[in-house]
Amino acid sequence: MSAETYRDAWGIPHLRAATAGELARAQGWVTARDRAWQLEVERHRAQGTSASFLGPGALSWDRLARRARLADTARRCFAALEDKDPETAAWVREYTDGVNEGLAACDAPEFARTGLAPGRWEPWTPLAVWLATHILFAGFPAKLWREHITAHLGPDAVALFATDGPGTAGSNGWLVSGERTVTGHAIVAGDPHRFIEEPGVYQQIHLSCPEFDVVGLAVPGVPGIAHFGHTGTVAWAITNAMADYQDLYRERLRRTGAGVEALGPDGTWHPAARHTETIHVAGEDSVEVEVIETDRGPVIAGGPEGLDDGTPAALSLRYPPRVTADLGFGALLPLLRARRVADVDRALDAWAEPVNVVQAADTEGGLLHRVAGRVPVRATANRLRPVPAWEPGHEWTGWHTPPRAGLTDGVAVMANQRGPATPLGVEFAPPHRADRIAALLAGKERWSAADMPALHTDTHLASAGPLLDLVTALDGLSPGAAALRDRLLAWDRHMDADSAGAAAYAAVRGAVVRHLAAHPALAPAAVPPAYPEVLQPWLALVPRIAYALEHLLRAENPYGIDRAEAVRAALEEVAAEPPAGTWGDTHRLAPWRALPDTSGSPEPGLSGDHDCVLCTSAVPGLTDRAARGPAARYVWDLADRRRSGWVVPHGASGVPGSPHHRDQQPLWLGGELAPVVTDFDRLTKETDD
């Protein structure tokens, strides 16, 4: 490896090399040294082999990865990349070579704990990691929910429950043009919301060579800086566009002496590809998985004999990289080389998956607000629910042109709400986060980079309105419930960790969700179809009610539910056993770890809530713990990159016991940012190899 590695005060790696290829190799090497165990977990997840060391709890994911053909799709995409873009393919190879070199010298304690040794990365492995990370971003299982709730309540209920579902990932982002800043140069800021993992899903990194010098948030296991970056003269950031670009098909399959056939839209039976694979499960017998692929795509649930409960059904998944053999990796090097927004714009024309809303600005005043990614043109029915594979009219007939948008009063806000991506999606996040950010930005004429953390950490909960309106109208309450009502109405509607009012509101909200879920009109929907376990979060009734609560409390057709009585019962229930402390006492971080934490450190209490700008998502009615939240925060200052800032929930190092394993958590909890350092003279040199 011919590169220099430096560290700043937070242990963030800063890499310098003579060529882009050497830099990619160095990025792979340092990622393997800092995140060896994380890379091992991601490699197994991408290949569908994680149950081999995580046990039966990982089996459902492994089945999906195998049946959806994630690793095979990554191989196809890399082969196509070698053919069409050999420079990028060679750059990815350098990265995986660096990963393998770093893994060979790693000393991550998890390997000794599990008795594993690091596995070898292939050139296509980063593509498989990217695909596995994002395969559920478009939320295709929501189509199963729409079908499920329609069967119980009719088609009108679909809109009633339409909101940001429990499995999707969102973000906040905002672009403030130079006319609205104190410096006259733009600011790009925000925070991606994902499941909080330890180590984190984003890696702060600085990549420098004669071709480019970029700081940003990388995805461990993937070269370059895809989502959030600052080159000094141009900066970019993304949020999930909430576009619908994956389809589910109901398949009619039959076995023949030669294998399996699927009924096509032409009315004839066509051979389907079929083979079996073995999944090894720690502590249990291995499991055989039948992998079937029709002309639509891989069968991810059911088969010729139907689902596990005998229901005659099979579902195939059609997703763009499987069709095109393109994951959009051709955009990664041009993004690093970008100097102006026009360069970012051209790079994003090659973007494929996931589909994002992108904002960018440069030092010359250039601005960009567009959708990037590949969304197929097809019938409206495809976007709503599983469609019959044997009927014509459900084919893909081309690709949508990604929409573009401008700024309003010098500002653009993206928070997964309906916006430029509206023509491409079905369900979007409620507008509360976007409206709140826009209102806060409108409250001051000129903004600086140092002002932005106050927006990151805003805790106002606009979605509390419908429930509090019903609380206001209640009378005839017991003395305890009446006192609780008065407390709620005096509450400032901020979900602060130290707020007893927020705790009381959350307790009542959770009780309302449970009462609604138990109502005879909704309770039958609590029994989900027999789809694979990995898809069940989209079919769970309580989270669906929780995230759609304000719609349910305001709907014109309440399906026979007396909502006032449900709120009354919840108020009396909580008054009889009120929460003893504050919101942060129960609203605690619940990060995902491949192995249980043995440190004994308690998880911190959190401010925020699902519809706050500080989006720390509990599941009302089920748990106050937050598995999702800001996986990073960033502020990109185009006036001076050195005034930019960033933070992650834990730290730069994934190695337990490292001084940089959790050293950023106090900043993250307090709404502070670590400074972005790009001057190598201010860094500590680590290696010269």
N, C-alpha and C positions, 0 to 999 in steps of 0.2 A: 504494500500500500504506500503510495507516494503522496502524502498529505500531512498537514499539520493540524493537530487538534488542540483547541483552547477551551477553557471553561470560564464562565463569569461567576459572580458571587452566589448564584443559585444553582450552579452545576450544569447550566444549560450549555450544550456543545456548540462550538463555533468552529467550523471546518474550512480550511483553505488548501487549495490544490492548484495544479497547473492547467488541468483540463476538466471538462465536465464529467468525463468518464472516471478519472481518478477521484473526483469529488463524490460521485455516486458510490464508488467502492468504499470511500471513507464514511459516507453516510450509513451504508449497510453495516460497516464494522462497528461504528460507535453505537448504533442502535442495538446491535447484538450484545455489546458490552453493557449497555444501560438497561436493556429490556429483553434479555435472553429468554426468561421464562414466558413473558408475554408473547414473544415471537413463536415459541414452541406451541403455546395454546392456540394462537391464531392459525398456525400451519395445520394443526390437527382439525380445528373447526372447519377450515376451508376444504380439507380432504374428507371430512366425515369420519374421522377416526378418534374423536375426543373421548368417546366412551371407553376407549382402551385404557385410559388412566383416570378419568373422572367418574366412571361407573355408570350404572343404568340411568341416572338422572340426565345424562347427556345423549341418551340413545335416540330420543325423538328428533333432536337436531341433526344427528348424524344420518338418520334415515332421510330427512329432508335434503340434506346436502348431497347424499348419494343419488336419491331419486330425481332431484332437480338438475343433476349432472354439473355441479358447480366446478369441480376440478377439471372435468373434460372440457367444459366451456372455456375455462382459463387457458387450457392447452391450445384449443382452437384459436383463441384470440391472440395468443403469443405467436403461433405459427403464422397467422395473417399479418401480425406486426412485423415479423422478420421479413416477410415478402414485400410489404408495402412501405414500411418505415424502418429500414435496417439500422439507422442511426439510433432511434429510440430503443429498438430491441437490444442493441449492443450496450446501451446505457443501462437498461434494466439488468442485463447479464452482469455488468460490473457491480451493480448493487447487490445482487444475490451472491456474487463471489465474496464481497465484503462481509455479508451476513455470515456466510459459512466460515470465513476466517475468524470473525469475532466469536462465533459460537464455539469454535474449537478451543478457544482460550478462556471461555467464560467460567465464572465460579458462582453462579446464582444458586442460593441455598435450596431452592425448590427442587432442583434435580436430585440432590442427595435425599431430600425428604420423600420423594416419590420413587426413587430408584430408576429414574429415566436418564437417558443421555440425549443431548440435542440431536434432532434429526437434520437431514440435509435439505437445503432449499434448492429447488429447481428454478430455472429462469422464469417459468410461468407461475411460480408460487405467489409473487406479489399481486398478480392479476387475480388469483384465486382468493387471496385475502381481501382484496378490494371488493370482489363480487360477494363474498360471504358477509362482509360488513354491511353491504347495502342492499342485499336481495329483498329484504322486508321493508325498505324505505318507502316504497310506493304503496304499501299496505294492502296488497292484493287480498289478504284474508278478510278485509272489510266487505268484500263482495259476498262472502259466505254469511256474514252477519246480516247484510241487507236481505238476503234470501231467507235467513232464519227468522228475523223479526217480521217479515212480510207474511210468512206462513202462520204466525201467531196473531198478528194485529192488523194485517192488510198493508197494502202498498203505501198508504199515507203515513204510516209509522216510520218509514225510512227517513224522511226529512226531520221527524221529531227527534231522532237519535243521531242526526248528522252533526258531528263535531270531531275535533281532533281525537282520534282513537288512542287506546292505551299502548299500541305498539309502534306508533309513528314517532319520528324524531323531528323536532323543529328547531328554531333558532330565532333570536332577535338580531336585527342588523339595521344600521341607519347610516346614511350618507349626508353630510352637511357640506354644502358647497362653500367656496371661498367667500362668497358674498355674505355668509352668515357666520364667519369665524373671525376671531380677533387678529389672525395673521394674514387673512386674505387667501389662504390656501385651504383646501378641503380636508375634512376629517372623515375617516371610515371607522365605524366602531360596532361592537355587538358581542354576542355570545351564543355559540352553538349549544343546543340542548340535546343531550343524549343520555343513555343509561350511563351512570357514573361507575366507572370501573377502576380498579387498582391493580396494576398501574393504569394511568389515564389513557384515553383513546386518542389524545393528541400529544405530540412531542414538539416542544419548542426547540427550534434549531436555526442555525445561521450557516448558510452555504455560500462560499466565496471562491471565485476563480476569475481569470481574465474575462470570461464571457458574461458573467453575472455576479451579483452580490445580493442575496435575498435572505431576509428573516421571515419566519412564518411558523405555522402549525402543521407539522407533517403527520401522516397516519403511520404509526410504526408498522414496518413490513412493506411499505410502499415508497419508492424513491421520489425525490422532489418534494414540492410543496403545492398541493392541489387546491385547497379550499381557502386558505387565509395567508396572504403573503404581502410583503412590502419590499420593493427593490431599491428604494431610495427615491425613485422618480415616479413610480406608479404603485398603487396598492389595490388589492382586491379582497372581497369577502363574499360569502354565500349564505343562503338559507335554503331549506328544503322547499321546493316550489309546490309541493302537495299535488304534483301532476299524477295522472293515471296512465301508466305506460306498460302495464303487464295485464295479460288476460288469462282468465280461467275458462276452460272448456269442459263441459260434461261429455264424457266419452262413452260410447258403446263398444265394448271389447268382447272378443270371444277367443277361446283357445282352439287351435287346430293342431293337426299332427306335426306341422312345421313350426309352431310357435303361437304368436298372438296376432290377431287382426283387429283393426279399428274401422268402424263405419264412417266413411267420409261424406262430405256435403254433396258429392256426386251420386250418392245412393249405393255405392259399391264398397266392399270390404277391402282394405289395404293392409299389407303386412306392416306390423309395428316392430321396431327394433326391441330386442329383449335379451337380457342376460341377468345373472344373479351375482351378488357381491356378499362378502362376509364382513360383518361388523364385530370386532372383538370387544367384549364388555368386561371391565375389571370386576372380579368377584363373581361373575356369572358366566353361563354358557354363551358362546358366540351366537349371533343372530344372522340368518340368511335374509337378504333383501332382494326382492325382484325389481329390476330396473326396466321400465318400459318407456318407449318414446314413440309417439304417433307423429303424423305430419304436422300437428299443431305444436307439439312440444313434449317434454318429459311428463310422465304421469306422477304426480306428487302425492296422491291420496287414492285409496281404493285400487281396484284392478278388475279383471274379468269376473271375479266372484263378488265384487262390491267392497263396501267398507267393513271394518272389523265387526260391526254389529249385524252384518248380513244385509244392510241396505244396498240395493243394487245401484252403485254409483262408482264412478272413477273420474278424477279431475286431472287434466293436464294443464301445465303452466307454459304460457308463451311469453318470453321476455326478450328484449332487444338484443343483448349480446349473444344469446343462443342463435338468433336469426342472422345477425350480421357479422359475427365473429369479430366484434369491435367493442372494446370497453372504454374507448376514449383516451387511452394512454398517449396517443399522439399529441395531446394538448399539453402534456406535462413539461417537456423541455421548452416549447415556445413560451409558456407562462414564466418560467425562470428567466428567460431572455428578454422579457417584455420591458420596454422603456416608457411606453405611453399607453393610454387606454385603447388606442387603436390596435396595439399589439395584443393586449388581453382579449379584445373583441375577436380578433382573427383566431387566436388560440382556441377560444371557446367554441368556435364553429366546429371543432373536432370533438367536442365534449359529447359523451354518450350517457353515462349513468353514474350516480343518480341525477335526476333532473333538478336543477337548482335555479333560484333567482340570484343573480350576481350583481354586485355593485362595485364600481371601481372609480378611481380618480387619479389624476397625475399632477405633476408640479406645474404644468402649463395651463391648468384650468380645464383639462379634459374630464368628462364625466361619462359614466356608463351605468345603465340600469336595464338589465335584460334577463331573459330566461335562457338557460343553456342546457342542452340535453336532447335526447331522441325520444319523441312521442309518436306512436303509430297513428295513422289515419284509419279509422274503422267505424263500424256502426255504433250508435249511442248505447245500445244494449250491452255491448262488450264492456263498457266502462262501469256498468251498474251492478252486474251479477254474472255468475257463470252462464255461458251460452252453449247451446247444443252444437257439438262438433259435426253432427250429421245433417245440419241444416245449412243451406247456402246463405251468404250475406254477412258472415262474420269474419271474413278474411281481412288481413292487413293490406292496404292499397297504397301506401306511401308514408311520408313523414311530415308532420306539422312543421311549419316555419316557426322557430322560437320567437315569441312576442318580445317587444321592447316597450319601455316606458320612460317617462321623463321625471323631473322633480317638480314639487309644488312649494312655492315660496322658498326655494333654495334647499329643500330637504326631500329626501326619499326614505321611507321607512318600510322595512320588510319584516314580518313576523308571522309568516305562514298563513296570513289572511288572504281573502280574495284580493287580487291585484293583477299584475301583468300575466300571471299564469292561469287566471280564471278560465280561459277557453280550453285549457288542457286538463283540468281536474274535475272532481266531483265533490269531495268534502274538503273543507279548509278549516283552519283554526278559527275560533271565535275572534272577533276584531279587537278584544280588550287590550291585548299587549300593544298592538300597532297603534290603536287610538291613544293609549296612554303615552307612548313614546312621542307621538306627534304633538300631543297637547303639551308635554313638558318642553319639547324643542321650541314650540311656539311661544313659550313663556319668557324667552330672552332673545334679544336681537343678535347678539354675538356670542359665540361659543369657543372654548379652548379645549385642547386635549385633556387638560386636568379636570375639566368639568364632567367628563363623560362617565366616570364611575358612579356618580349620583344617579344617572339613568339606569345603569346596569343593576343597581340594587334597590330600585323602587318597588315597594311592596303593596301598593294600592290594589284592592281586589274589586274591580267593577262588577264582576259576575255575582257578587253577593246581593245585588239589588232585588231580584225576584223573590228570594227567600225572605229577606228582611221586609219586603212589602207585605208578604203574607203574615209575618210575625206581627207587624204593626196593626193589622186588622183583627187580631184575635182578642176576644174578651172572655169573661167567665173562667179565667185561669185560676189555678191554686195560687196561694201567696208566693210560694217558691218559684213557680213558673212565671208569675207576673213580674217578680223581681228580676228573673233571668231575661225576660223580654225587655225590660227597661235597660238592663246592662247592654244587651245587643244593640238596641237603638241608639245608645250613647257611644257605642264603639266607633272609632275613626275609620274603620274598614281597611286598616293596614295589617297585613299578616307578618308582624314583627315577632321575632323569636321570644322577646321578653314581654309579649302582650298577653295578659289574661283574657282580654276581650276576644282576641283571635282564637285562643284555645276554646272559649265558650262557643263561638260561632262554628268552629270546626266540629265540635262535639254535636251540636244541633244538626248541622249539615249531614254528618255521617248517619245520625239517627233517622233523618228524613229519607236518605237514600235507602236504608235498610227497610223502612216502612213501605216505601214505594215498591221495592223489589219483592216484598212479601204479599203485595196486593194480588187478589185473584186474577186481575186483568193482565198482570205482568209476570207473575210467578211461574206460569208454565214455560216461559222463555228461558228460565234458569237452567233447563235441561238442554245442553247443546247437542248438536249432531255429533256423530262418532268420527270426527275428523282427527288427524294426528294431534298429539298433545302440544306440539310446538305452535299450532295455529289456534289453540284454545283461548289465549288471552283476548283475541278479537271477538270471541263468542261468549265471553263471561258477562252475565247480566249486570252484576253490581257495578263494575267499572263503567259499563255503558251508561247506566243511569247516572253515575257520579259525574261523568264528563258532559252529559247532556242535561244536567239538572235544571239549568235556567230555562231551557226549551220546554222541558216537561212541566215546569211550574207556571209557564205562560201560555201553553198551547190552548188553542180554541177547543180542541177535542181532547178531553182528558181521559177518554176510554173508561168512563164510569168511576174514575178515581176522585175521591173528595180530598183535594190537595190541602185545603185548610185543616181538615181533620188529621191528615198525616203530619202536618207541621205542628199542630197542637199536641199530638201524641209524642212527637219527638221532643218538644219543649218540656213537657211534663216528665218524660223519661230522663232527660239530662238534668232537670232541676232536682230530681230525686237523688241523683248521683253525679254532681257536677265535677268537672275536671279540677284537680287540686292545684295545678300550676299554670304554666304559661305554654304558649304554642311550641316553643323550642324544646319543652320537656318531652313531648311525644313526636314532634316533627323533626326526626333525626335522619342524618345521612345513612343510607343503606347501600353502599357500593357493592358491585358484583366482583367477586374474586373467584378464580378457578379453584383455589384451595382455601380452607377456613383460615381466618386471621388468628394467629396464636400470640399476638402481642398483648392482649388483654386491655388495650386502650379503648375507652368508650367512644362511640361515634358522636360527633358534635351535633348540637341542636341547630336548626336552620330557620332563617326568615324566608318569606316568600310562599308561593303557592302556584298551582297549575296555571291560573290565568293572570298572575302578576308578571310584570316585566322580569322580576327576579323569579324565574320559573323553576321552582323546586317542587316536583309533582308528587303529591301523595295520591292515594286512591280512596276518596271519601267513602265511608261505609265499610271499608275493608282494612285500611291501615293508614296511619298518619306518617309512616316512614317514607322517605323520599329516595327512590331508586334512580330517578331522572333529575337532571338539573343542568346548570351551565358546565359543560365539559371543558371550557376555557373561556376567558374573556380577553378582548384585544381592543386597543385603540391605535389606529394607524394615522399618524400626523404627517400630512404631505408638506408642511412647512419645514419640518426638521424631523427626520426619522428618529433621532435621539430623544425626542420628546414623546415617542410612542411608548406603549406599555402593554403588558400581557400577564396572564396568570393562569395556572391550572389548579384543579382541586387538591392535588397531592404534592407532587414534586417532579423534578426532571428525571430522577432515577427510579427505576423499577426494582431495585435491589433492597430488600428489607435490611434495615440496619445502616444503610447509607445516610450520611448527613443530609442528603438531598432527596430522600424518599418521601418525606411529608413536610418539608420546610416551607412550601408555599401555601399550605392550608390556612395558616392564620391570615395571610393576605386575602385568600379567596373568601374566607368567612367574613372578613371585615370590609370587603368591597374595595380592596386596594390592588394596585398593579405593580409588578416588578418592572423596572426600567428596561427598555430595549437597548442593549449595548452592541455597537457594531465596530468600534475602534479596537483593533487587535492589540494596540499598545496598552489598553486598559484591562486586558484579559490575562489569565494565567495559562501558560503553555503547558500542555499535558504530554503530547507525543510529537515526534518529529519523523515518523516512519512513513 
